[in-house]
Amino acid sequence: MLNELKDLSRSLIASGVELTDWHPNFDKCPKAVITCFIYVADKGNIDSILFPEPGFDARTIRKWEKANGCSFPAFNVPPLFRATDAELIKEINQSKKILQKGKSIETGKVNEFISGCSINWDKAALTKINLCLSRAIDEIEEQIGEIPLEYSAIKKLFERAKELNADEFHQKLQQLILQRLSESTNSRLIDMLFQAGKTAKQFQLVFEINDWAAIGASFPANHSAVQRWMNDRFMRFSDTKRTAGDIEKDAFNDSAIGWEEKLPSVRMSILGNVILRAMNSESPCQGRYGMIDAVSFPVGANIRREMKGALEWLSNDVRKAKTWIDLTKKIDSSSILFSYPTRKPETAPELAGLMGGTDDNIVDPEGATFSAIAARVTQTLRGISSGSTDNDVRIFVLAKRPGDARTKVVVSKCYTAEHTISAAETWQ
């Protein structure tokens, strides 16, 4: 896949597309779990809790996570209390249904439920939360250094969060949820309080502050501008720790600094985590030529950044059907087809839709939808290729077989733009 990504990154850079390489430990929050914002005040007090509006995408928030589960400013917690008695579980679920109908429930009743439950944050959960509120923050502070005033909301958030410990946080969260229940009919508050049944839910808490403007900051702590600045500091810190060793140039004749590290991965909606290249020394076949892991094909940090950023750009959800399309249902394997023009890939004609077919949800027996795509691609490619003879259309397919964690390039093709235009016109 490295050759395909090198070609892509070269095309994107030539087109003026700005690629952002995100530090591997500063990753997007997952979308699957229920997200709740926790607003922290002075002395570790909690101002408020807020569930985002429907349609909110938690992946717009990033968290530092060096060790699994030890992260900040977002981390997962289970409900506060566990109910095991069948009758109590029934009453809790009935109360949840009352809230879903827009009616309120008495706080005294909720307190009765709590008295019949056990605390759900066991020793392991408490330890993990304490690490999120201490070690994860320390790791961030070590790497980002001095924080300018415009980004100072994140500094204030660090200070306030470190004044909390897990036991105290449990109590404060309980008090605030009870207060909210007296004012709100949000049934998710009951879910945060009680694990009623065998199914264990997880809530993603995102820490934030309300008074960021009052302290002179230009943005809230989790604003994209703050996250970009933090990422820049993380990347610079990593660069200071890298060495080239005995190799001056990598396989692409660029600086070899950082070549010994594991190649990064990109998270995709269909394939999950995709490592740019894996050469595991534990696999005996990798020693066939006497070169294992990074030694077999050294890639320096500069090229790694370009490749990772290029694949993230190409596989972004907003470019579905333009630069990529899901082939999973067509070939019974988790697969994505990527396609782009080598000149001006940012124009993103629907090449993936042309090469991989229309979306599976579209009923198109007469080919009208496909024909329309072909017409649009033809028009766009003509505009890109006008007066140029060096424009190509590149295609590659990534697939992950069932039960196999590895992602492989199963197709890699390159056609001239004129050939693609001719094929599209022939279809029409």
C-alpha positions as CSV (number, residue, x, y, z in Angstrom):
1,M,0.0,0.0,0.0
2,L,3.0,2.3,0.5
3,N,3.5,2.9,-3.2
4,E,-0.2,3.8,-3.7
5,L,-0.2,6.2,-0.8
6,K,3.1,7.8,-2.0
7,D,1.4,8.5,-5.3
8,L,-1.7,9.9,-3.6
9,S,0.3,12.1,-1.2
10,R,2.3,13.5,-4.1
11,S,-0.9,14.3,-6.0
12,L,-2.5,16.0,-3.0
13,I,0.5,18.1,-2.2
14,A,0.8,19.2,-5.9
15,S,-2.8,20.3,-5.7
16,G,-2.3,22.4,-2.6
17,V,-4.3,20.1,-0.3
18,E,-3.2,20.6,3.3
19,L,-2.7,17.3,5.0
20,T,-2.9,17.1,8.8
21,D,-1.0,14.3,10.4
22,W,-2.6,13.6,13.8
23,H,-0.4,12.1,16.5
24,P,-1.3,8.4,16.9
25,N,-2.1,8.8,20.6
26,F,-4.3,11.9,19.9
27,D,-7.2,10.1,18.4
28,K,-10.9,10.7,17.6
29,C,-13.4,9.7,20.2
30,P,-15.5,6.8,19.1
31,K,-19.0,7.4,17.8
32,A,-20.7,4.3,19.1
33,V,-20.9,5.0,22.9
34,I,-23.3,7.6,24.5
35,T,-21.5,10.9,25.0
36,C,-22.0,13.3,27.8
37,F,-20.2,16.6,28.4
38,I,-19.0,17.2,32.0
39,Y,-18.4,20.9,32.8
40,V,-15.8,21.3,35.6
41,A,-15.6,24.4,37.8
42,D,-13.0,25.6,40.4
43,K,-11.8,23.1,43.0
44,G,-13.0,20.2,40.9
45,N,-16.7,21.0,41.3
46,I,-19.0,20.0,38.5
47,D,-21.0,22.9,37.0
48,S,-23.3,20.8,34.8
49,I,-23.7,17.8,32.5
50,L,-25.0,18.1,29.0
51,F,-26.0,15.5,26.4
52,P,-25.4,16.8,22.9
53,E,-28.1,17.2,20.4
54,P,-29.1,14.3,18.2
55,G,-26.8,14.1,15.2
56,F,-23.7,15.2,17.2
57,D,-20.6,13.3,16.0
58,A,-18.3,12.5,18.9
59,R,-15.5,12.0,16.4
60,T,-15.1,15.8,16.2
61,I,-13.5,15.5,19.7
62,R,-10.1,14.1,20.2
63,K,-8.6,12.5,23.3
64,W,-5.0,11.7,24.3
65,E,-4.8,7.9,24.9
66,K,-1.3,6.4,25.3
67,A,-2.5,3.3,27.2
68,N,-5.8,1.6,26.6
69,G,-8.5,3.2,28.7
70,C,-6.2,5.9,30.2
71,S,-7.3,9.0,28.3
72,F,-8.2,12.7,28.6
73,P,-10.2,14.9,28.1
74,A,-12.6,12.1,27.3
75,F,-12.9,8.6,28.8
76,N,-15.5,5.9,29.4
77,V,-17.3,5.1,32.6
78,P,-20.0,2.6,33.5
79,P,-23.3,3.6,35.2
80,L,-22.9,4.7,38.8
81,F,-25.0,2.0,40.5
82,R,-25.9,-1.6,39.7
83,A,-29.3,-3.1,40.4
84,T,-29.6,-6.9,40.7
85,D,-33.0,-7.4,42.2
86,A,-35.6,-8.3,39.5
87,E,-38.4,-6.2,41.0
88,L,-36.1,-3.2,41.4
89,I,-34.9,-3.5,37.8
90,K,-38.5,-3.5,36.7
91,E,-39.2,-0.3,38.7
92,I,-36.2,1.4,37.3
93,N,-37.1,0.5,33.7
94,Q,-40.7,1.7,34.4
95,S,-39.3,5.1,35.6
96,K,-37.3,5.4,32.5
97,K,-40.4,4.9,30.4
98,I,-42.2,7.6,32.4
99,L,-39.4,10.0,31.5
100,Q,-39.5,9.0,27.9
101,K,-43.1,10.1,27.8
102,G,-42.1,13.6,29.0
103,K,-43.3,13.1,32.6
104,S,-41.1,13.7,35.6
105,I,-40.3,11.3,38.5
106,E,-39.8,12.2,42.1
107,T,-36.2,12.5,43.4
108,G,-37.2,10.6,46.5
109,K,-38.1,7.6,44.4
110,V,-34.8,7.7,42.6
111,N,-33.1,7.8,46.1
112,E,-35.0,4.6,47.0
113,F,-33.7,2.9,43.9
114,I,-30.1,3.9,44.8
115,S,-30.5,2.5,48.4
116,G,-31.4,-0.9,46.8
117,C,-28.3,-0.9,44.5
118,S,-24.6,-1.5,44.9
119,I,-21.9,0.9,43.7
120,N,-21.0,-0.1,40.1
121,W,-17.6,1.5,40.0
122,D,-15.4,-1.3,41.2
123,K,-11.8,-1.1,42.2
124,A,-10.6,-1.5,38.5
125,A,-13.0,1.2,37.3
126,L,-11.9,3.6,40.1
127,T,-8.2,3.0,39.3
128,K,-8.8,3.6,35.6
129,I,-10.6,6.9,36.3
130,N,-7.9,8.1,38.7
131,L,-5.3,7.4,36.0
132,C,-7.4,9.4,33.5
133,L,-7.5,12.3,35.9
134,S,-3.8,12.2,36.7
135,R,-1.4,10.3,34.5
136,A,-3.1,11.0,31.2
137,I,-3.1,14.8,32.0
138,D,0.5,14.6,33.1
139,E,1.5,13.0,29.8
140,I,-0.3,15.8,27.9
141,E,1.2,18.6,29.9
142,E,4.7,17.2,29.5
143,Q,4.5,17.3,25.7
144,I,2.6,20.5,25.0
145,G,4.6,22.7,27.3
146,E,3.7,26.4,27.8
147,I,0.1,27.1,26.8
148,P,-0.7,30.5,25.1
149,L,-3.6,32.6,26.6
150,E,-5.8,31.9,23.5
151,Y,-5.7,28.2,24.3
152,S,-5.7,28.5,28.1
153,A,-9.1,26.8,28.5
154,I,-7.4,23.5,28.2
155,K,-4.8,24.5,30.9
156,K,-7.6,25.5,33.2
157,L,-9.4,22.2,32.5
158,F,-6.2,20.3,33.4
159,E,-6.0,22.2,36.7
160,R,-9.6,21.6,37.7
161,A,-9.7,17.9,36.6
162,K,-6.6,17.0,38.6
163,E,-8.4,18.2,41.8
164,L,-10.9,15.4,41.4
165,N,-10.4,11.8,42.5
166,A,-12.6,8.9,41.3
167,D,-14.5,8.4,44.6
168,E,-15.3,12.1,44.9
169,F,-16.2,12.3,41.2
170,H,-18.7,9.5,41.7
171,Q,-20.4,11.4,44.5
172,K,-20.5,14.7,42.7
173,L,-21.8,13.1,39.5
174,Q,-24.6,11.4,41.5
175,Q,-25.6,14.7,43.1
176,L,-25.7,16.5,39.8
177,I,-27.7,13.8,38.1
178,L,-30.3,13.8,40.9
179,Q,-30.5,17.6,40.5
180,R,-31.0,17.3,36.8
181,L,-33.7,14.7,37.2
182,S,-35.7,17.2,39.3
183,E,-35.6,19.6,36.3
184,S,-35.4,17.3,33.2
185,T,-37.2,14.3,31.7
186,N,-34.1,13.0,29.9
187,S,-34.2,9.2,30.3
188,R,-30.4,8.9,29.7
189,L,-29.9,10.3,33.2
190,I,-31.4,7.1,34.6
191,D,-29.1,5.1,32.3
192,M,-26.1,7.0,33.8
193,L,-27.3,6.2,37.3
194,F,-28.3,2.6,37.0
195,Q,-27.1,-0.6,35.3
196,A,-30.4,-2.4,35.4
197,G,-29.8,-5.8,34.0
198,K,-26.9,-7.8,32.6
199,T,-26.1,-5.5,29.7
200,A,-23.2,-3.2,30.7
201,K,-23.4,0.2,29.2
202,Q,-20.5,2.6,28.9
203,F,-20.8,6.4,28.8
204,Q,-18.2,8.6,27.2
205,L,-17.5,11.6,29.4
206,V,-16.0,14.7,27.7
207,F,-14.6,17.2,30.2
208,E,-15.0,20.9,29.4
209,I,-15.3,24.3,31.2
210,N,-18.1,26.8,30.9
211,D,-16.2,30.0,31.8
212,W,-13.4,29.8,29.1
213,A,-14.2,33.4,27.8
214,A,-14.0,34.8,31.4
215,I,-10.4,33.5,31.8
216,G,-9.3,35.2,28.6
217,A,-9.3,32.1,26.3
218,S,-10.3,32.4,22.7
219,F,-11.8,28.9,22.5
220,P,-13.4,26.2,24.7
221,A,-11.0,23.4,25.7
222,N,-12.3,21.0,23.1
223,H,-12.5,23.4,20.2
224,S,-10.9,22.2,16.9
225,A,-8.4,25.1,17.0
226,V,-7.2,24.0,20.5
227,Q,-6.9,20.4,19.3
228,R,-4.9,21.4,16.2
229,W,-2.5,23.4,18.4
230,M,-2.1,20.5,20.8
231,N,-1.5,18.1,18.0
232,D,1.2,20.3,16.6
233,R,2.9,20.3,20.1
234,F,2.6,16.5,20.3
235,M,4.2,16.1,16.9
236,R,7.1,18.4,17.7
237,F,7.7,16.6,21.0
238,S,7.8,13.3,19.1
239,D,10.2,14.7,16.5
240,T,12.7,15.7,19.3
241,K,12.8,12.0,20.4
242,R,13.5,10.5,16.9
243,T,16.9,9.5,15.5
244,A,18.0,8.2,12.1
245,G,20.4,5.7,13.5
246,D,22.7,4.2,10.8
247,I,20.4,5.1,7.9
248,E,20.6,8.6,6.3
249,K,17.9,8.2,3.7
250,D,14.8,6.1,3.7
251,A,13.4,3.9,0.8
252,F,11.9,7.0,-0.8
253,N,15.2,9.0,-0.6
254,D,13.8,11.2,2.1
255,S,15.1,11.7,5.7
256,A,15.2,8.4,7.5
257,I,14.6,10.0,11.0
258,G,11.9,7.9,12.7
259,W,12.2,4.9,10.4
260,E,12.5,2.4,13.2
261,E,9.1,3.2,14.7
262,K,5.9,1.1,13.8
263,L,4.0,2.5,10.9
264,P,0.9,4.4,11.9
265,S,-2.7,3.2,11.3
266,V,-5.8,5.0,10.0
267,R,-9.3,4.3,11.3
268,M,-11.9,3.7,8.6
269,S,-15.6,3.3,8.9
270,I,-15.6,0.0,7.0
271,L,-12.2,-1.6,7.8
272,G,-11.5,-0.3,11.3
273,N,-7.8,0.3,12.0
274,V,-5.7,-0.1,8.9
275,I,-1.9,-0.2,9.4
276,L,0.0,1.4,6.5
277,R,2.3,-1.6,6.4
278,A,2.9,-4.5,8.8
279,M,6.0,-6.7,8.9
280,N,5.6,-8.7,12.1
281,S,8.9,-10.3,13.3
282,E,6.8,-13.1,14.9
283,S,5.7,-14.3,11.5
284,P,8.5,-16.8,10.3
285,C,7.9,-16.0,6.6
286,Q,9.0,-12.4,7.2
287,G,12.6,-13.6,7.8
288,R,12.9,-15.1,4.4
289,Y,15.2,-12.4,3.0
290,G,17.0,-11.6,6.3
291,M,15.2,-8.3,6.8
292,I,12.3,-8.0,9.3
293,D,10.0,-5.2,10.4
294,A,11.1,-1.7,9.5
295,V,14.5,-2.8,8.2
296,S,12.9,-4.4,5.2
297,F,11.6,-1.1,3.9
298,P,12.7,2.0,5.9
299,V,10.2,4.9,5.8
300,G,11.1,8.1,7.6
301,A,8.7,10.2,9.7
302,N,8.2,12.8,7.0
303,I,6.9,10.3,4.4
304,R,4.9,8.5,7.1
305,R,3.1,11.8,7.8
306,E,2.3,12.4,4.2
307,M,1.0,8.9,3.6
308,K,-1.2,8.8,6.8
309,G,-2.6,12.2,6.0
310,A,-3.3,11.2,2.4
311,L,-5.2,8.1,3.4
312,E,-7.2,9.9,6.0
313,W,-8.1,12.5,3.4
314,L,-9.1,9.9,0.8
315,S,-11.2,7.8,3.2
316,N,-13.0,10.6,4.9
317,D,-16.7,9.9,5.2
318,V,-17.6,13.2,3.4
319,R,-16.0,11.7,0.2
320,K,-17.9,8.5,0.1
321,A,-18.9,7.7,-3.5
322,K,-16.5,10.3,-4.7
323,T,-13.1,9.0,-3.7
324,W,-14.2,5.7,-2.0
325,I,-17.0,3.3,-2.0
326,D,-17.9,0.2,0.1
327,L,-17.6,-3.1,-1.8
328,T,-18.4,-5.3,1.2
329,K,-21.8,-6.6,0.0
330,K,-20.5,-7.1,-3.5
331,I,-17.6,-9.4,-2.7
332,D,-18.5,-10.8,0.7
333,S,-15.4,-9.3,2.4
334,S,-14.9,-6.0,4.2
335,S,-13.5,-4.0,1.2
336,I,-13.2,-0.4,0.1
337,L,-12.4,0.8,-3.5
338,F,-10.5,4.0,-3.7
339,S,-10.2,6.1,-6.9
340,Y,-9.0,9.6,-7.7
341,P,-7.4,11.7,-10.5
342,T,-3.7,12.3,-10.1
343,R,-4.2,16.0,-11.1
344,K,-6.5,18.0,-8.8
345,P,-7.8,15.1,-6.7
346,E,-9.5,17.8,-4.5
347,T,-12.2,18.2,-7.2
348,A,-13.3,14.6,-6.3
349,P,-15.4,13.5,-9.3
350,E,-17.5,10.4,-8.4
351,L,-14.8,8.1,-9.7
352,A,-15.4,5.6,-6.9
353,G,-19.0,5.4,-7.8
354,L,-18.1,4.9,-11.4
355,M,-15.5,2.2,-10.7
356,G,-17.3,0.4,-7.8
357,G,-20.9,0.8,-8.8
358,T,-23.7,2.7,-7.1
359,D,-24.6,2.4,-3.5
360,D,-26.3,-0.9,-2.5
361,N,-29.3,0.9,-1.2
362,I,-30.0,2.5,-4.6
363,V,-32.4,0.5,-6.8
364,D,-31.1,1.2,-10.3
365,P,-32.3,-1.6,-12.7
366,E,-32.1,0.5,-15.8
367,G,-28.7,2.0,-14.9
368,A,-30.0,5.5,-14.9
369,T,-28.2,6.5,-11.7
370,F,-25.0,4.9,-12.9
371,S,-25.3,6.7,-16.3
372,A,-25.7,10.0,-14.5
373,I,-22.6,9.3,-12.5
374,A,-20.7,8.5,-15.7
375,A,-21.8,11.8,-17.3
376,R,-20.7,13.8,-14.3
377,V,-17.3,12.0,-14.1
378,T,-16.8,12.6,-17.8
379,Q,-17.5,16.3,-17.5
380,T,-15.3,16.7,-14.5
381,L,-12.4,14.7,-15.9
382,R,-12.5,16.7,-19.1
383,G,-12.3,19.9,-17.1
384,I,-9.3,18.6,-15.1
385,S,-7.5,17.2,-18.2
386,S,-8.0,20.2,-20.5
387,G,-4.7,21.0,-22.0
388,S,-2.9,18.3,-20.0
389,T,-1.5,14.9,-21.0
390,D,-0.3,13.8,-17.6
391,N,-3.5,13.1,-15.8
392,D,-4.2,9.5,-14.7
393,V,-7.0,7.8,-12.7
394,R,-5.7,5.7,-9.9
395,I,-7.6,2.8,-8.3
396,F,-6.8,0.5,-5.5
397,V,-8.9,-1.8,-3.3
398,L,-8.3,-2.6,0.3
399,A,-9.8,-5.8,1.8
400,K,-9.9,-7.5,5.1
401,R,-10.9,-11.2,5.1
402,P,-13.2,-12.5,7.9
403,G,-11.1,-13.5,10.9
404,D,-8.0,-11.8,9.6
405,A,-6.9,-8.6,11.2
406,R,-4.6,-7.7,8.3
407,T,-5.7,-5.4,5.5
408,K,-4.4,-6.1,2.0
409,V,-4.2,-4.3,-1.3
410,V,-6.1,-6.7,-3.6
411,V,-6.3,-4.4,-6.7
412,S,-4.0,-1.6,-7.8
413,K,-4.6,-0.1,-11.3
414,C,-3.8,3.1,-13.2
415,Y,-5.7,4.4,-16.3
416,T,-5.3,7.5,-18.4
417,A,-8.0,10.0,-17.9
418,E,-8.8,9.8,-21.6
419,H,-9.3,6.0,-21.3
420,T,-11.7,6.6,-18.4
421,I,-13.6,9.2,-20.2
422,S,-13.9,6.9,-23.3
423,A,-15.2,4.0,-21.1
424,A,-17.7,6.3,-19.4
425,E,-19.0,7.5,-22.7
426,T,-19.2,4.0,-24.1
427,W,-21.4,3.1,-21.2
428,Q,-23.7,6.0,-21.8
